[in-house]
Amino acid sequence: METKILRNISYGVYLVSSNDNDIDAGCVINTLTQITSEGPLVSISLNKENYTSEIIKKSRKFIVAIINEKINPNIISTFGFTSSKDTDKFKDYNYEVVDNIKVINEGTCGYLVCEVENIVDAKTHDIIIARVIDTKKYNDEVEMTYRYYHEVIKGRAPKKAPTYEEVEESKTTGKYKYVCDLCGYIIETDEELPADFVCPLCGADRTHFTKVD
Ligand SMILES: Cc1cc2nc3c(=O)[nH]c(=O)nc-3n(C[C@H](O)[C@H](O)[C@H](O)COP(=O)(O)O)c2cc1C
């Protein structure tokens, strides 16, 4: 089956976060959909191995912040390529706390507070259906689309995203080898990495690359 056409399905880019017993979790998703206006009901698709999924299943509550085009790409790298199990993803960014849940309020248009109604098993992922019980709009910035994320930010989707596609690893060889500390991408080059270098896999900036032997 040809899967190229799946690339033409359009999405937005979001930050979903939750808290259970003082444990924070959050990750990037592109799978928010409004299902009904009455309720209103929305759904998100979460990989079962994501820590955010574990926390949401316990707390039955989450907040989705709508990412805008002005977001610092490092926020997407942190929330989309590292796990809340190992890192405090919120510590370097501005957030507010709403009903005990941390919500990133820089580079986002606003948020939806959601209560879980139903969870549908979809093999590797869970489809979480939830009722929106509160909202807040921060500004009129343009919401980020998945196409913008790929074409302008040059970002990729990691293995656990439902829309993951294989990417070609760097085929270059050279005297210097650098590794991206966010997604593990390795690049070899004969030159030092320039200051404006951006990770082709996760979009992290040059500061996230460390020279290795
Ligand atoms: C652009 C983008 C879209 C993503 N979409 C989803 C998604 O819809 N569902 C999902 O489970 N993971 C998605 N991910 C992957 C998670 O954000 C990633 O696995 C994250 O590290 C999970 O963190 P956690 O363990 O703290 O929950 C996406 C990542 C990116 C960068």
Ligand as a Chemical Component Dictionary entry (heavy atoms), coordinates in Angstrom:
data_LIG
# 
_chem_comp.id                   LIG 
_chem_comp.type                 NON-POLYMER 
_chem_comp.pdbx_formal_charge   0 
_chem_comp.three_letter_code    LIG 
# 
loop_
_chem_comp_atom.comp_id 
_chem_comp_atom.atom_id 
_chem_comp_atom.alt_atom_id 
_chem_comp_atom.type_symbol 
_chem_comp_atom.charge 
_chem_comp_atom.model_Cartn_x 
_chem_comp_atom.model_Cartn_y 
_chem_comp_atom.model_Cartn_z 
_chem_comp_atom.pdbx_ordinal 
LIG C1  C1  C 0 5.280  16.952 16.040 1  
LIG C2  C2  C 0 5.077  15.820 17.022 2  
LIG C3  C3  C 0 3.840  15.203 17.097 3  
LIG C4  C4  C 0 3.608  14.172 18.015 4  
LIG N1  N1  N 0 2.373  13.621 18.103 5  
LIG C5  C5  C 0 2.128  12.670 19.034 6  
LIG C6  C6  C 0 0.804  12.173 19.226 7  
LIG O1  O1  O 0 -0.165 12.614 18.598 8  
LIG N2  N2  N 0 0.627  11.166 20.134 9  
LIG C7  C7  C 0 1.664  10.664 20.875 10 
LIG O2  O2  O 0 1.443  9.764  21.690 11 
LIG N3  N3  N 0 2.938  11.154 20.736 12 
LIG C8  C8  C 0 3.183  12.148 19.845 13 
LIG N4  N4  N 0 4.428  12.665 19.725 14 
LIG C9  C9  C 0 5.536  12.044 20.504 15 
LIG C10 C10 C 0 5.604  12.464 21.977 16 
LIG O3  O3  O 0 5.553  13.867 22.110 17 
LIG C11 C11 C 0 6.948  11.937 22.541 18 
LIG O4  O4  O 0 6.963  10.506 22.468 19 
LIG C12 C12 C 0 7.255  12.404 23.954 20 
LIG O5  O5  O 0 8.642  12.206 24.192 21 
LIG C13 C13 C 0 6.475  11.674 25.054 22 
LIG O6  O6  O 0 6.837  12.221 26.288 23 
LIG P1  P1  P 0 6.329  11.630 27.696 24 
LIG O7  O7  O 0 7.008  10.300 27.897 25 
LIG O8  O8  O 0 6.780  12.646 28.698 26 
LIG O9  O9  O 0 4.843  11.489 27.625 27 
LIG C14 C14 C 0 4.670  13.726 18.853 28 
LIG C15 C15 C 0 5.914  14.381 18.799 29 
LIG C16 C16 C 0 6.129  15.418 17.892 30 
LIG C17 C17 C 0 7.473  16.112 17.862 31 
# 
loop_
_chem_comp_bond.comp_id 
_chem_comp_bond.atom_id_1 
_chem_comp_bond.atom_id_2 
_chem_comp_bond.value_order 
_chem_comp_bond.pdbx_ordinal 
LIG C1  C2  SING 1  
LIG C2  C3  SING 2  
LIG C2  C16 DOUB 3  
LIG C3  C4  DOUB 4  
LIG C4  N1  SING 5  
LIG C4  C14 SING 6  
LIG N1  C5  DOUB 7  
LIG C5  C6  SING 8  
LIG C5  C8  SING 9  
LIG C6  O1  DOUB 10 
LIG C6  N2  SING 11 
LIG N2  C7  SING 12 
LIG C7  O2  DOUB 13 
LIG C7  N3  SING 14 
LIG N3  C8  DOUB 15 
LIG C8  N4  SING 16 
LIG N4  C9  SING 17 
LIG N4  C14 SING 18 
LIG C9  C10 SING 19 
LIG C10 O3  SING 20 
LIG C10 C11 SING 21 
LIG C11 O4  SING 22 
LIG C11 C12 SING 23 
LIG C12 O5  SING 24 
LIG C12 C13 SING 25 
LIG C13 O6  SING 26 
LIG O6  P1  SING 27 
LIG P1  O7  DOUB 28 
LIG P1  O8  SING 29 
LIG P1  O9  SING 30 
LIG C14 C15 DOUB 31 
LIG C15 C16 SING 32 
LIG C16 C17 SING 33 
# 
